[in-house]
């Protein structure tokens, strides 16, 4: 693929990430093309079907998570607490916001047949969970929180806010993320969180059940 074609493709994927987060995956493809600065014909040459673009966005997201994981491990020098904090801040900077649940709902009917995507998702989740669990084992991160709960927290605090200046939104995310890190820090004498922890399997099952009921 030529350099200009690669640039166009990446521009479309990045534009789709923001548009899908703000407006959902059923948005008109013309909105994505306009945000990417390309013609609609260029978009459809790269992604003939909506599912192709959604899948590309999710692969791009998973690759970015993988890079954040590797960077946190490399820069922490083996310190579990530092790796955890570096990883959380890196994830927040990616500004995925509500993209994860949005894409999960769209892909649920067909993702179980996509072995390549499933394998990539499992690999990235396992690597992220390893950083999370090492911080818990080191006594740095409270033990009554699950990796998927962190994911949902970051989805809330790092979501793009419509019509807010980008610089202001970035400052808010940085401050909110520090609140999350401090709030999850293990401390003696702190009471446990109320209710039962929410695990990944429970959320995945909820998505499947919703898709069946809607179908």
MDTraj code that builds the backbone (N, CA, C; nanometers):
import mdtraj as md
import numpy as np

residues = "UNK UNK UNK UNK UNK UNK UNK UNK UNK UNK UNK UNK UNK UNK UNK UNK UNK UNK UNK UNK UNK UNK UNK UNK UNK UNK UNK UNK UNK UNK UNK UNK UNK UNK UNK UNK UNK UNK UNK UNK UNK UNK UNK UNK UNK UNK UNK UNK UNK UNK UNK UNK UNK UNK UNK UNK UNK UNK UNK UNK UNK UNK UNK UNK UNK UNK UNK UNK UNK UNK UNK UNK UNK UNK UNK UNK UNK UNK UNK UNK UNK UNK UNK UNK UNK UNK UNK UNK UNK UNK UNK UNK UNK UNK UNK UNK UNK UNK UNK UNK UNK UNK UNK UNK UNK UNK UNK UNK UNK UNK UNK UNK UNK UNK UNK UNK UNK UNK UNK UNK UNK UNK UNK UNK UNK UNK UNK UNK UNK UNK UNK UNK UNK UNK UNK UNK UNK UNK UNK UNK UNK UNK UNK UNK UNK UNK UNK UNK UNK UNK UNK UNK UNK UNK UNK UNK UNK UNK UNK UNK UNK UNK UNK UNK UNK UNK UNK UNK UNK UNK UNK UNK UNK UNK UNK UNK UNK UNK UNK UNK UNK UNK UNK UNK UNK UNK UNK UNK UNK UNK UNK UNK UNK UNK UNK UNK UNK UNK UNK UNK UNK UNK UNK UNK UNK UNK UNK UNK UNK UNK UNK UNK UNK UNK UNK".split()
xyz = np.array([
    [0.0844, -0.1194, 0.0000],
    [0.0000, 0.0000, 0.0000],
    [0.0880, 0.1245, 0.0000],
    [0.0587, 0.2206, -0.0885],
    [0.1370, 0.3432, -0.0975],
    [0.1205, 0.4266, 0.0302],
    [0.2181, 0.5168, 0.0517],
    [0.2159, 0.5969, 0.1738],
    [0.0902, 0.6821, 0.1827],
    [0.0467, 0.7413, 0.0695],
    [-0.0720, 0.8253, 0.0743],
    [-0.1968, 0.7423, 0.1018],
    [-0.2003, 0.6209, 0.0488],
    [-0.3146, 0.5329, 0.0738],
    [-0.3185, 0.4921, 0.2205],
    [-0.2015, 0.4630, 0.2774],
    [-0.1958, 0.4285, 0.4201],
    [-0.2420, 0.5458, 0.5054],
    [-0.1992, 0.6664, 0.4666],
    [-0.2379, 0.7852, 0.5430],
    [-0.3886, 0.8066, 0.5371],
    [-0.4472, 0.7882, 0.4179],
    [-0.5919, 0.8025, 0.4034],
    [-0.6662, 0.6999, 0.4873],
    [-0.6169, 0.5769, 0.4842],
    [-0.6825, 0.4708, 0.5614],
    [-0.6778, 0.5023, 0.7103],
    [-0.5617, 0.5448, 0.7605],
    [-0.5501, 0.5749, 0.9024],
    [-0.6352, 0.6950, 0.9412],
    [-0.6438, 0.7930, 0.8511],
    [-0.7281, 0.9102, 0.8784],
    [-0.8731, 0.8690, 0.8933],
    [-0.9187, 0.7763, 0.8093],
    [-1.0570, 0.7285, 0.8169],
    [-1.0796, 0.6535, 0.9474],
    [-0.9860, 0.5670, 0.9846],
    [-1.0006, 0.4890, 1.1082],
    [-1.0049, 0.5811, 1.2295],
    [-0.9159, 0.6791, 1.2353],
    [-0.9143, 0.7711, 1.3488],
    [-1.0408, 0.8557, 1.3530],
    [-1.0876, 0.9000, 1.2375],
    [-1.2122, 0.9774, 1.2330],
    [-1.3292, 0.8920, 1.2788],
    [-1.3326, 0.7680, 1.2346],
    [-1.4414, 0.6781, 1.2741],
    [-1.4406, 0.6555, 1.4243],
    [-1.3226, 0.6454, 1.4833],
    [-1.3143, 0.6264, 1.6285],
    [-1.3852, 0.7392, 1.7025],
    [-1.3594, 0.8633, 1.6615],
    [-1.4215, 0.9768, 1.7288],
    [-1.5708, 0.9844, 1.6988],
    [-1.6079, 0.9639, 1.5735],
    [-1.7495, 0.9756, 1.5370],
    [-1.8313, 0.8647, 1.6022],
    [-1.7792, 0.7416, 1.6013],
    [-1.8509, 0.6312, 1.6641],
    [-1.8677, 0.6557, 1.8143],
    [-1.7655, 0.7109, 1.8785],
    [-1.7734, 0.7386, 2.0208],
    [-1.8812, 0.8425, 2.0507],
    [-1.8866, 0.9455, 1.9671],
    [-1.9792, 1.0561, 1.9913],
    [-2.1215, 1.0248, 1.9466],
    [-2.1362, 0.9476, 1.8356],
    [-2.2682, 0.9336, 1.7741],
    [-2.3139, 0.7894, 1.7547],
    [-2.2293, 0.6914, 1.7893],
    [-2.2670, 0.5521, 1.7712],
    [-2.2260, 0.4998, 1.6341],
    [-2.2347, 0.3689, 1.6177],
    [-2.1864, 0.3058, 1.4944],
    [-2.2870, 0.3101, 1.3804],
    [-2.4089, 0.3587, 1.4057],
    [-2.5075, 0.3672, 1.2975],
    [-2.5040, 0.5014, 1.2257],
    [-2.4089, 0.5860, 1.2613],
    [-2.3973, 0.7182, 1.2003],
    [-2.3730, 0.7056, 1.0495],
    [-2.4150, 0.8059, 0.9741],
    [-2.3926, 0.8057, 0.8293],
    [-2.2431, 0.8074, 0.7990],
    [-2.2018, 0.7275, 0.7017],
    [-2.0610, 0.7191, 0.6674],
    [-2.0065, 0.8513, 0.6138],
    [-2.0949, 0.9353, 0.5607],
    [-2.0520, 1.0678, 0.5151],
    [-1.9948, 1.1507, 0.6301],
    [-2.0456, 1.1292, 0.7526],
    [-1.9922, 1.2012, 0.8683],
    [-1.8477, 1.1597, 0.8951],
    [-1.8208, 1.0318, 0.8797],
    [-1.6844, 0.9826, 0.9010],
    [-1.5914, 1.0377, 0.7936],
    [-1.6361, 1.0313, 0.6685],
    [-1.5535, 1.0805, 0.5578],
    [-1.5217, 1.2284, 0.5744],
    [-1.6219, 1.3067, 0.6138],
    [-1.6006, 1.4502, 0.6317],
    [-1.4994, 1.4771, 0.7418],
    [-1.5101, 1.4043, 0.8505],
    [-1.4162, 1.4241, 0.9617],
    [-1.2746, 1.3836, 0.9208],
    [-1.2640, 1.2800, 0.8375],
    [-1.1325, 1.2338, 0.7924],
    [-1.0736, 1.3217, 0.6835],
    [-1.1562, 1.4059, 0.6214],
    [-1.1088, 1.4909, 0.5127],
    [-1.0887, 1.4161, 0.3821],
    [-1.1688, 1.3112, 0.3612],
    [-1.1606, 1.2343, 0.2366],
    [-1.3000, 1.2255, 0.1757],
    [-1.3063, 1.1890, 0.0491],
    [-1.4343, 1.1710, -0.0164],
    [-1.4991, 1.0396, 0.0247],
    [-1.6299, 1.0321, 0.0100],
    [-1.7007, 0.9107, 0.0488],
    [-1.6572, 0.7921, -0.0363],
    [-1.6199, 0.8180, -0.1616],
    [-1.5733, 0.7094, -0.2480],
    [-1.4434, 0.6495, -0.1952],
    [-1.3552, 0.7360, -0.1434],
    [-1.2300, 0.6878, -0.0847],
    [-1.2585, 0.6004, 0.0367],
    [-1.3534, 0.6429, 0.1194],
    [-1.3886, 0.5642, 0.2374],
    [-1.4367, 0.4256, 0.1962],
    [-1.5271, 0.4201, 0.0981],
    [-1.5837, 0.2903, 0.0599],
    [-1.4834, 0.2023, -0.0142],
    [-1.3836, 0.2625, -0.0776],
    [-1.2780, 0.1799, -0.1378],
    [-1.1988, 0.1073, -0.0298],
    [-1.1743, 0.1765, 0.0796],
    [-1.0982, 0.1159, 0.1896],
    [-1.1859, 0.0208, 0.2721],
    [-1.3126, 0.0591, 0.2925],
    [-1.4021, -0.0165, 0.3803],
    [-1.5381, -0.0315, 0.3118],
    [-1.5544, -0.1350, 0.2303],
    [-1.6787, -0.1506, 0.1527],
    [-1.8033, -0.1639, 0.2387],
    [-1.7903, -0.2222, 0.3584],
    [-1.9051, -0.2407, 0.4462],
    [-1.8789, -0.1718, 0.5797],
    [-1.9867, -0.1303, 0.6444],
    [-1.9749, -0.0659, 0.7754],
    [-1.9007, -0.1557, 0.8741],
    [-1.9306, -0.2847, 0.8686],
    [-1.8647, -0.3788, 0.9597],
    [-1.7133, -0.3763, 0.9406],
    [-1.6672, -0.3592, 0.8167],
    [-1.5227, -0.3541, 0.7904],
    [-1.4583, -0.2375, 0.8644],
    [-1.5259, -0.1241, 0.8652],
    [-1.4707, -0.0059, 0.9327],
    [-1.4756, -0.0228, 1.0839],
    [-1.5859, -0.0746, 1.1346],
    [-1.5957, -0.0982, 1.2793],
    [-1.4854, -0.1936, 1.3248],
    [-1.4639, -0.2980, 1.2472],
    [-1.3592, -0.3945, 1.2823],
    [-1.2213, -0.3283, 1.2806],
    [-1.1965, -0.2438, 1.1807],
    [-1.0678, -0.1749, 1.1720],
    [-1.0457, -0.0840, 1.2926],
    [-1.1518, -0.0189, 1.3375],
    [-1.1409, 0.0679, 1.4549],
    [-1.1072, -0.0146, 1.5786],
    [-1.1706, -0.1285, 1.5924],
    [-1.1455, -0.2100, 1.7113],
    [-1.0043, -0.2700, 1.7081],
    [-0.9559, -0.3083, 1.5911],
    [-0.8183, -0.3582, 1.5802],
    [-0.7201, -0.2464, 1.6147],
    [-0.7450, -0.1270, 1.5635],
    [-0.6594, -0.0121, 1.5926],
    [-0.6563, 0.0147, 1.7428],
    [-0.7716, 0.0056, 1.8068],
    [-0.7817, 0.0267, 1.9502],
    [-0.7020, -0.0799, 2.0272],
    [-0.7171, -0.2055, 1.9867],
    [-0.6462, -0.3135, 2.0544],
    [-0.4947, -0.3011, 2.0377],
    [-0.4521, -0.2592, 1.9196],
    [-0.3082, -0.2395, 1.8979],
    [-0.2553, -0.1270, 1.9862],
    [-0.3338, -0.0205, 2.0013],
    [-0.2919, 0.0906, 2.0860],
    [-0.2826, 0.0467, 2.2323],
    [-0.3762, -0.0373, 2.2751],
    [-0.3715, -0.0895, 2.4118],
    [-0.2462, -0.1754, 2.4307],
    [-0.2142, -0.2558, 2.3292],
    [-0.0932, -0.3369, 2.3363],
    [0.0326, -0.2524, 2.3483],
    [0.0383, -0.1446, 2.2716],
    [0.1538, -0.0555, 2.2792],
    [0.1629, 0.0107, 2.4166],
    [0.0481, 0.0486, 2.4735],
    [0.0479, 0.1098, 2.6069],
    [0.0976, 0.0111, 2.7114],
    [0.0590, -0.1150, 2.6966],
    [0.1037, -0.2183, 2.7900],
    [0.2546, -0.2360, 2.7841],
    [0.3070, -0.2491, 2.6634],
    [0.4514, -0.2693, 2.6467],
    [0.5304, -0.1498, 2.6983],
    [0.4796, -0.0291, 2.6704],
    [0.5492, 0.0917, 2.7147],
    [0.5512, 0.1004, 2.8668],
    [0.4392, 0.0657, 2.9307],
    [0.4332, 0.0706, 3.0774],
    [0.5323, -0.0270, 3.1392],
    [0.5412, -0.1454, 3.0819],
    [0.6356, -0.2445, 3.1345],
    [0.7798, -0.1980, 3.1166],
    [0.8097, -0.1431, 2.9980],
    [0.9470, -0.1021, 2.9686],
    [0.9901, 0.0154, 3.0558],
    [0.9016, 0.1125, 3.0725],
    [0.9381, 0.2349, 3.1438],
    [0.9352, 0.2188, 3.2952],
    [0.8673, 0.1150, 3.3445],
    [0.8564, 0.0959, 3.4899],
    [0.9763, 0.0246, 3.5488],
    [1.0560, -0.0400, 3.4649],
    [1.1721, -0.1129, 3.5149],
    [1.1371, -0.2263, 3.6083],
    [1.0194, -0.2860, 3.5891],
    [0.9791, -0.3990, 3.6721],
    [0.9050, -0.3609, 3.7984],
    [0.8838, -0.2321, 3.8223],
    [0.8097, -0.1875, 3.9405],
    [0.6594, -0.1993, 3.9114],
    [0.5907, -0.2885, 3.9845],
    [0.4499, -0.3167, 3.9560],
    [0.3609, -0.1943, 3.9754],
    [0.3890, -0.1170, 4.0795],
    [0.3072, 0.0018, 4.1073],
    [0.3242, 0.1059, 3.9979],
    [0.4479, 0.1291, 3.9570],
    [0.4722, 0.2283, 3.8528],
    [0.4144, 0.1822, 3.7189],
    [0.4258, 0.0532, 3.6891],
    [0.3707, 0.0014, 3.5639],
    [0.2201, 0.0235, 3.5585],
    [0.1523, -0.0012, 3.6697],
    [0.0067, 0.0168, 3.6760],
    [-0.0315, 0.1627, 3.6501],
    [0.0372, 0.2563, 3.7160],
    [0.0026, 0.3971, 3.6998],
    [0.0355, 0.4460, 3.5586],
    [0.1487, 0.4039, 3.5052],
    [0.1837, 0.4413, 3.3679],
    [0.0804, 0.3887, 3.2691],
    [0.0368, 0.2665, 3.2913],
    [-0.0609, 0.2047, 3.2009],
    [-0.1945, 0.2790, 3.2049],
    [-0.2426, 0.3110, 3.3232],
    [-0.3705, 0.3814, 3.3358],
    [-0.3629, 0.5177, 3.2673],
    [-0.2551, 0.5901, 3.2887],
    [-0.2422, 0.7224, 3.2259],
    [-0.2332, 0.7104, 3.0739],
    [-0.1648, 0.6073, 3.0262],
    [-0.1565, 0.5862, 2.8813],
    [-0.2929, 0.5553, 2.8222],
    [-0.3687, 0.4699, 2.8893],
    [-0.5035, 0.4374, 2.8412],
    [-0.5906, 0.5620, 2.8356],
    [-0.5823, 0.6441, 2.9381],
    [-0.6646, 0.7647, 2.9415],
    [-0.6295, 0.8590, 2.8275],
    [-0.5013, 0.8692, 2.7937],
    [-0.4607, 0.9577, 2.6843],
    [-0.5150, 0.9110, 2.5499],
    [-0.5432, 0.7823, 2.5388],
    [-0.5992, 0.7311, 2.4136],
    [-0.7418, 0.7795, 2.3921],
    [-0.8079, 0.8240, 2.4973],
    [-0.9422, 0.8837, 2.4908],
    [-1.0428, 0.7922, 2.4217],
    [-1.0423, 0.6639, 2.4588],
    [-1.1381, 0.5713, 2.3988],
    [-1.2807, 0.5971, 2.4485],
    [-1.2905, 0.6507, 2.5699],
    [-1.4215, 0.6839, 2.6217],
    [-1.5197, 0.5694, 2.6130],
    [-1.6357, 0.5951, 2.5541],
    [-1.7403, 0.4945, 2.5447],
    [-1.7253, 0.4062, 2.4210],
    [-1.6098, 0.4120, 2.3558],
    [-1.5925, 0.3350, 2.2329],
    [-1.6024, 0.1848, 2.2571],
    [-1.5459, 0.1367, 2.3672],
    [-1.5430, -0.0079, 2.3913],
    [-1.6835, -0.0670, 2.3988],
    [-1.7724, -0.0169, 2.4868],
    [-1.9078, -0.0741, 2.4877],
    [-1.9844, -0.0502, 2.3592],
    [-1.9614, 0.0618, 2.2923],
    [-2.0303, 0.0899, 2.1659],
    [-1.9939, -0.0128, 2.0605],
    [-1.8656, -0.0408, 2.0451],
    [-1.8215, -0.1373, 1.9443],
    [-1.8591, -0.2789, 1.9836],
    [-1.8548, -0.3087, 2.1122],
    [-1.8916, -0.4430, 2.1564],
    [-2.0351, -0.4756, 2.1163],
    [-2.1252, -0.3803, 2.1324],
    [-2.2650, -0.4043, 2.0969],
    [-2.2804, -0.4243, 1.9467],
    [-2.2047, -0.3497, 1.8676],
    [-2.2160, -0.3612, 1.7222],
    [-2.1623, -0.4951, 1.6726],
    [-2.0516, -0.5382, 1.7292],
    [-1.9848, -0.6578, 1.6774],
    [-2.0350, -0.7883, 1.7383],
    [-2.1125, -0.7801, 1.8440],
    [-2.1532, -0.9009, 1.9158],
    [-2.2132, -1.0091, 1.8265],
    [-2.2994, -0.9767, 1.7277],
    [-2.3597, -1.0840, 1.6489],
    [-2.2610, -1.1631, 1.5638],
    [-2.1472, -1.1033, 1.5278],
    [-2.0576, -1.1725, 1.4344],
    [-1.9180, -1.1988, 1.4880],
    [-1.8832, -1.1397, 1.6026],
    [-1.7451, -1.1485, 1.6491],
    [-1.7067, -1.2908, 1.6882],
    [-1.8030, -1.3718, 1.7280],
    [-1.7679, -1.5066, 1.7708],
    [-1.7131, -1.5914, 1.6568],
    [-1.7367, -1.5494, 1.5326],
    [-1.6829, -1.6208, 1.4172],
    [-1.5507, -1.5611, 1.3688],
    [-1.5051, -1.4562, 1.4334],
    [-1.3840, -1.3865, 1.3913],
    [-1.2696, -1.4303, 1.4821],
    [-1.2086, -1.5421, 1.4488],
    [-1.1059, -1.6002, 1.5356],
    [-0.9861, -1.5067, 1.5523],
    [-0.9479, -1.4378, 1.4457],
    [-0.8321, -1.3486, 1.4530],
    [-0.8578, -1.2331, 1.5494],
    [-0.9751, -1.1727, 1.5389],
    [-1.0081, -1.0610, 1.6272],
    [-1.0215, -1.1075, 1.7719],
    [-1.0834, -1.2215, 1.7922],
    [-1.0980, -1.2750, 1.9274],
    [-0.9621, -1.3025, 1.9913],
    [-0.8710, -1.3594, 1.9127],
    [-0.7383, -1.3906, 1.9657],
    [-0.6631, -1.2636, 2.0038],
    [-0.6746, -1.1609, 1.9193],
    [-0.6083, -1.0339, 1.9488],
    [-0.6674, -0.9704, 2.0747],
    [-0.7999, -0.9727, 2.0871],
    [-0.8648, -0.9149, 2.2042],
    [-0.8236, -0.9886, 2.3318],
    [-0.8189, -1.1214, 2.3255],
    [-0.7813, -1.1994, 2.4435],
    [-0.6364, -1.1731, 2.4824],
    [-0.5500, -1.1618, 2.3832],
    [-0.4076, -1.1351, 2.4102],
    [-0.3896, -0.9999, 2.4778],
    [-0.4586, -0.8975, 2.4244],
    [-0.4451, -0.7633, 2.4823],
    [-0.5061, -0.7569, 2.6219],
    [-0.6204, -0.8235, 2.6398],
    [-0.6843, -0.8230, 2.7716],
    [-0.5954, -0.8930, 2.8745],
    [-0.5367, -1.0049, 2.8375],
    [-0.4518, -1.0802, 2.9301],
    [-0.3307, -0.9971, 2.9723],
    [-0.2707, -0.9254, 2.8781],
    [-0.1534, -0.8437, 2.9097],
    [-0.1906, -0.7299, 3.0036],
    [-0.3054, -0.6653, 2.9776],
    [-0.3500, -0.5561, 3.0637],
    [-0.3861, -0.6080, 3.2024],
    [-0.4548, -0.7222, 3.2068],
    [-0.4939, -0.7804, 3.3347],
    [-0.3713, -0.8195, 3.4163],
    [-0.2642, -0.8607, 3.3503],
    [-0.1414, -0.8986, 3.4203],
    [-0.0821, -0.7782, 3.4936],
    [-0.0793, -0.6622, 3.4278],
    [-0.0303, -0.5406, 3.4934],
    [-0.1174, -0.5077, 3.6140],
    [-0.2477, -0.5179, 3.5950],
    [-0.3448, -0.4898, 3.7008],
    [-0.3232, -0.5832, 3.8209],
    [-0.3142, -0.7128, 3.7941],
    [-0.3028, -0.8117, 3.9022],
    [-0.1682, -0.8041, 3.9732],
    [-0.0624, -0.7713, 3.9011],
    [0.0680, -0.7557, 3.9667],
    [0.0655, -0.6385, 4.0659],
    [-0.0044, -0.5311, 4.0295],
    [-0.0163, -0.4172, 4.1206],
    [-0.0966, -0.4554, 4.2446],
    [-0.1975, -0.5397, 4.2267],
    [-0.2742, -0.5876, 4.3421],
    [-0.1879, -0.6762, 4.4317],
    [-0.1134, -0.7672, 4.3704],
    [-0.0293, -0.8577, 4.4475],
    [0.0802, -0.7826, 4.5237],
    [0.1240, -0.6698, 4.4666],
    [0.2276, -0.5896, 4.5321],
    [0.1695, -0.5026, 4.6433],
    [0.0371, -0.5062, 4.6624],
    [-0.0259, -0.4270, 4.7675],
    [-0.0432, -0.2814, 4.7328],
    [-0.0285, -0.2469, 4.6058],
    [-0.0410, -0.1073, 4.5638],
    [-0.1848, -0.0732, 4.5244],
    [-0.2540, -0.1687, 4.4675],
    [-0.3886, -0.1483, 4.4147],
    [-0.4877, -0.2272, 4.4991],
    [-0.5995, -0.1648, 4.5362],
    [-0.6940, -0.2344, 4.6230],
    [-0.7436, -0.3621, 4.5559],
    [-0.7686, -0.4634, 4.6386],
    [-0.7937, -0.5980, 4.5885],
    [-0.9384, -0.6225, 4.5484],
    [-1.0289, -0.5298, 4.5803],
    [-1.1704, -0.5547, 4.5539],
    [-1.2203, -0.4839, 4.4280],
    [-1.1288, -0.4617, 4.3330],
    [-1.1634, -0.4017, 4.2038],
    [-1.1171, -0.4958, 4.0941],
    [-1.1937, -0.5062, 3.9866],
    [-1.1582, -0.5952, 3.8756],
    [-1.1089, -0.5140, 3.7555],
    [-1.0335, -0.5774, 3.6657],
    [-0.9862, -0.5046, 3.5468],
    [-1.0985, -0.4437, 3.4651],
    [-1.2100, -0.5144, 3.4505],
    [-1.3178, -0.4598, 3.3679],
    [-1.3844, -0.3405, 3.4358],
    [-1.3840, -0.3365, 3.5674],
    [-1.4365, -0.2190, 3.6368],
    [-1.3490, -0.0969, 3.6106],
    [-1.2172, -0.1187, 3.6071],
    [-1.1274, -0.0087, 3.5703],
    [-1.1585, 0.0381, 3.4289],
    [-1.1787, -0.0553, 3.3374],
    [-1.2106, -0.0201, 3.1986],
    [-1.3339, 0.0692, 3.1927],
    [-1.4375, 0.0339, 3.2670],
    [-1.5601, 0.1120, 3.2643],
    [-1.5407, 0.2490, 3.3294],
    [-1.4581, 0.2550, 3.4345],
    [-1.4286, 0.3844, 3.4963],
    [-1.3589, 0.4768, 3.3977],
    [-1.2585, 0.4217, 3.3274],
    [-1.1864, 0.5031, 3.2305],
    [-1.2760, 0.5422, 3.1135],
    [-1.3703, 0.4551, 3.0780],
    [-1.4649, 0.4896, 2.9732],
    [-1.5445, 0.6132, 3.0108],
    [-1.5751, 0.6244, 3.1402],
    [-1.6534, 0.7390, 3.1869],
    [-1.5693, 0.8660, 3.1961],
    [-1.4496, 0.8553, 3.2536],
    [-1.3727, 0.9773, 3.2796],
    [-1.2956, 1.0267, 3.1584],
    [-1.2680, 0.9387, 3.0620],
    [-1.1864, 0.9785, 2.9468],
    [-1.2684, 0.9949, 2.8197],
    [-1.3997, 1.0040, 2.8312],
    [-1.4821, 1.0185, 2.7116],
    [-1.4710, 1.1607, 2.6563],
    [-1.4698, 1.1764, 2.5240],
    [-1.4721, 1.3107, 2.4663],
    [-1.6037, 1.3798, 2.5013],
    [-1.5956, 1.5062, 2.5390],
    [-1.7159, 1.5829, 2.5727],
    [-1.7517, 1.6711, 2.4540],
    [-1.8703, 1.6508, 2.3950],
    [-1.9083, 1.7307, 2.2777],
    [-1.9048, 1.8810, 2.3060],
    [-1.8545, 1.9556, 2.2090],
    [-1.8545, 2.1026, 2.2110],
    [-1.7645, 2.1613, 2.3201],
    [-1.6826, 2.0810, 2.3828],
    [-1.5866, 2.1351, 2.4792],
    [-1.4515, 2.1537, 2.4108],
    [-1.3834, 2.2652, 2.4332],
    [-1.2507, 2.2839, 2.3736],
    [-1.1588, 2.1671, 2.4075],
    [-1.0819, 2.1226, 2.3105],
    [-0.9988, 2.0044, 2.3303],
    [-0.9022, 2.0200, 2.4466],
    [-0.8430, 2.1395, 2.4599],
    [-0.7461, 2.1609, 2.5679],
    [-0.8122, 2.1465, 2.7045],
    [-0.9333, 2.1981, 2.7173],
    [-1.0050, 2.1867, 2.8445],
    [-1.0407, 2.0418, 2.8739],
    [-1.0882, 1.9711, 2.7707],
    [-1.1214, 1.8300, 2.7881],
    [-1.0014, 1.7482, 2.8297],
    [-0.8863, 1.7766, 2.7721],
    [-0.7639, 1.7041, 2.8062],
    [-0.7248, 1.7290, 2.9516],
    [-0.7357, 1.8522, 2.9972],
    [-0.7034, 1.8834, 3.1374],
    [-0.7975, 1.8110, 3.2321],
    [-0.9251, 1.8080, 3.1991],
    [-1.0212, 1.7380, 3.2845],
    [-0.9878, 1.5896, 3.2940],
    [-0.9564, 1.5281, 3.1785],
    [-0.9217, 1.3860, 3.1791],
    [-0.8006, 1.3607, 3.2670],
    [-0.6984, 1.4438, 3.2543],
    [-0.5782, 1.4255, 3.3350],
    [-0.6103, 1.4316, 3.4843],
    [-0.6958, 1.5247, 3.5239],
    [-0.7317, 1.5382, 3.6654],
    [-0.8182, 1.4205, 3.7113],
    [-0.9153, 1.3809, 3.6292],
    [-1.0030, 1.2699, 3.6664],
    [-0.9252, 1.1397, 3.6810],
    [-0.8283, 1.1194, 3.5924],
    [-0.7496, 0.9962, 3.5977],
    [-0.6693, 0.9899, 3.7270],
    [-0.6164, 1.1017, 3.7713],
    [-0.5433, 1.1020, 3.8979],
    [-0.6371, 1.0706, 4.0145],
    [-0.7616, 1.1163, 4.0057],
    [-0.8596, 1.0819, 4.1092],
    [-0.8829, 0.9305, 4.1110],
    [-0.8946, 0.8703, 3.9901],
    [-0.9132, 0.7253, 3.9812],
    [-0.7934, 0.6517, 4.0418],
    [-0.6722, 0.6934, 4.0066],
    [-0.5517, 0.6274, 4.0582],
    [-0.5453, 0.6378, 4.2103],
    [-0.5691, 0.7569, 4.2622],
    [-0.5641, 0.7745, 4.4075],
    [-0.6766, 0.6985, 4.4764],
    [-0.7944, 0.6961, 4.4147],
    [-0.9071, 0.6273, 4.4741],
    [-0.8902, 0.4768, 4.4791],
    [-0.8128, 0.4218, 4.3858],
    [-0.7913, 0.2773, 4.3806],
    [-0.6658, 0.2328, 4.4554],
    [-0.5913, 0.3289, 4.5094],
    [-0.4692, 0.2928, 4.5807],
    [-0.5036, 0.2169, 4.7097],
    [-0.4350, 0.1062, 4.7340],
    [-0.4603, 0.0261, 4.8544],
    [-0.4104, 0.1016, 4.9779],
    [-0.4956, 0.1080, 5.0797],
    [-0.4608, 0.1747, 5.2052],
    [-0.5141, 0.0911, 5.3216],
    [-0.4403, 0.0832, 5.4304],
    [-0.4889, 0.0061, 5.5461],
    [-0.6116, 0.0729, 5.6080],
    [-0.7051, -0.0099, 5.6502],
    [-0.8213, 0.0404, 5.7210],
    [-0.9325, 0.0952, 5.6341],
    [-0.9146, 0.0896, 5.5021],
    [-1.0193, 0.1407, 5.4134],
    [-1.1276, 0.0340, 5.3990],
    [-1.2556, 0.0690, 5.4178],
    [-1.3608, -0.0326, 5.4072],
    [-1.3745, -0.0842, 5.2648],
    [-1.4219, -0.2065, 5.2465],
    [-1.4389, -0.2619, 5.1113],
    [-1.5489, -0.1881, 5.0352],
    [-1.5436, -0.1972, 4.9043],
    [-1.6473, -0.1375, 4.8205],
    [-1.7791, -0.2117, 4.8409],
    [-1.8913, -0.1440, 4.8270],
    [-2.0205, -0.2115, 4.8467],
    [-2.0529, -0.3066, 4.7319],
    [-2.1339, -0.4066, 4.7605],
    [-2.1803, -0.4975, 4.6570],
    [-2.0724, -0.5938, 4.6100],
    [-2.1085, -0.6726, 4.5090],
    [-2.0166, -0.7714, 4.4530],
    [-1.9392, -0.7132, 4.3357],
    [-1.8130, -0.7533, 4.3186],
    [-1.7357, -0.7056, 4.2034],
    [-1.8006, -0.7502, 4.0721],
    [-1.7829, -0.6682, 3.9684],
    [-1.8323, -0.7015, 3.8342],
    [-1.7140, -0.7534, 3.7531],
    [-1.7297, -0.8725, 3.6956],
    [-1.6228, -0.9338, 3.6178],
    [-1.6532, -0.9275, 3.4687],
    [-1.5512, -0.9464, 3.3904],
    [-1.5618, -0.9355, 3.2443],
    [-1.6669, -1.0307, 3.1877],
    [-1.6687, -1.1543, 3.2377],
    [-1.7620, -1.2535, 3.1852],
    [-1.9068, -1.2079, 3.2021],
    [-1.9347, -1.1414, 3.3130],
    [-2.0706, -1.0923, 3.3384],
    [-2.1110, -0.9874, 3.2354],
    [-2.0197, -0.8960, 3.2031],
    [-2.0521, -0.7932, 3.1048],
    [-2.0680, -0.8520, 2.9649],
    [-1.9808, -0.9462, 2.9296],
    [-1.9918, -1.0090, 2.7979],
    [-2.1249, -1.0833, 2.7838],
    [-2.1643, -1.1513, 2.8891],
    [-2.2916, -1.2223, 2.8856],
    [-2.4082, -1.1244, 2.8749],
    [-2.3977, -1.0101, 2.9403],
    [-2.5038, -0.9095, 2.9322],
    [-2.5180, -0.8568, 2.7898],
    [-2.4036, -0.8372, 2.7219],
    [-2.4082, -0.7913, 2.5821],
    [-2.4745, -0.8961, 2.4938],
    [-2.4367, -1.0226, 2.5124],
    [-2.4961, -1.1296, 2.4312],
    [-2.6473, -1.1379, 2.4549],
    [-2.6879, -1.1294, 2.5798],
    [-2.8298, -1.1389, 2.6137],
    [-2.9085, -1.0235, 2.5516],
    [-2.8503, -0.9042, 2.5548],
    [-2.9191, -0.7892, 2.4963],
    [-2.9352, -0.8054, 2.3459],
    [-2.8300, -0.8591, 2.2807],
    [-2.8373, -0.8777, 2.1365],
    [-2.9462, -0.9789, 2.1012],
    [-2.9592, -1.0852, 2.1802],
    [-3.0611, -1.1847, 2.1543],
    [-3.2007, -1.1247, 2.1706],
    [-3.2203, -1.0473, 2.2747],
    [-3.3514, -0.9863, 2.3009],
    [-3.3884, -0.8857, 2.1949],
    [-3.2866, -0.8111, 2.1424],
    [-3.3139, -0.7134, 2.0374],
    [-3.3398, -0.7797, 1.9040],
    [-3.2790, -0.9007, 1.8844],
    [-3.2974, -0.9718, 1.7571],
    [-3.4331, -1.0363, 1.7475],
])
top = md.Topology()
chain = top.add_chain()
for i, resn in enumerate(residues, 1):
    res = top.add_residue(resn, chain, resSeq=i)
    for name in ("N", "CA", "C"):
        top.add_atom(name, md.element.get_by_symbol(name[0]), res)
traj = md.Trajectory(xyz[None], top)
